[in-house]
């Protein structure tokens, strides 16, 4: 990329304004969208086959974002082609495989279980960061992850941490755990992506990820009944294409780009926190004292873990 292109890129991204350079706000928006995805994915289970939902999600997201990204995608194509293997791996892990496994898991488990398991996300990111990049969690990051994880457990277990022994983990939970392991790889790999505009990155990964799903989609259509075209299913597809895909991934990838994978990973813990808020707002559940305690622990842990390390004196 030439110097003039870099200046143009900085200027064009700068037009995103204040929000574009606020990683904590961006990561919180992504977490909010993903909390809704667990609920919608569970509602769609049994009505929309998992690969079908994953393919429609990413293909529609690709069509939504392509007009905005086209000029950047053309400009960045040489950078993409030079690192094509890495870009395909990123698309395959974070777009194709993770989403298909997530929706498959929701056919066999509850949204609550997936929200609880999602709290293990930072641990997988830390493991991949260590294995691939040699990057270790700082003491503050480790403490922050543990504090926010405790807050998640307080919320999901209604303040009774002993109730974790009563949770019934099943086939779906195992599938989702594998999905999280793969998403951890995506997070670490995306933090080492080639230099390009954010719109180029998400557009390529959305398009490549949906294309990779086509053989699995064909097999699913031969194996299972196709999705019925009704209002409920169409609304589910539109929701997952717009919010947990287009909006969330733009925000998440930009957040990772700004502060790195390990500092961004604790925001996984905000997902179940937002999920419980949605249950209060949309399902009429009454807020309890454990909600406030849990939220305080989650926010404290995320704050501690995502802070920029201070430089050592001297």
Secondary structure, DSSP 8 states (H G I E B T S, - for coil): --HHHHHHHHHHHHTT-GGGG-HHHHHHHHHHHHHHHHHHHHHHTTTS-HHHHHHHHHHHHHHHHHHHHHHHHHHTHHHHHHTHHHHHHHHIIIIIIHHHHHHHHTTTS-HHHHHHHGGGHHHHHHHHIIIII-----HHHHHHHHHHHHHHHHHHTTT-GGGGGG----HHHHHHHHHHHHHHHHHHHHTT--S--HHHHHHHHHHHHHHHTHHHHHHHHHHS------HHHHHHHHHHHIIIIIIHHHHHHHHHHHH-HHHHHTTHHHHHHHHHHHHHHHS-----HHHHHHHHHHHHHHHHHHS-------
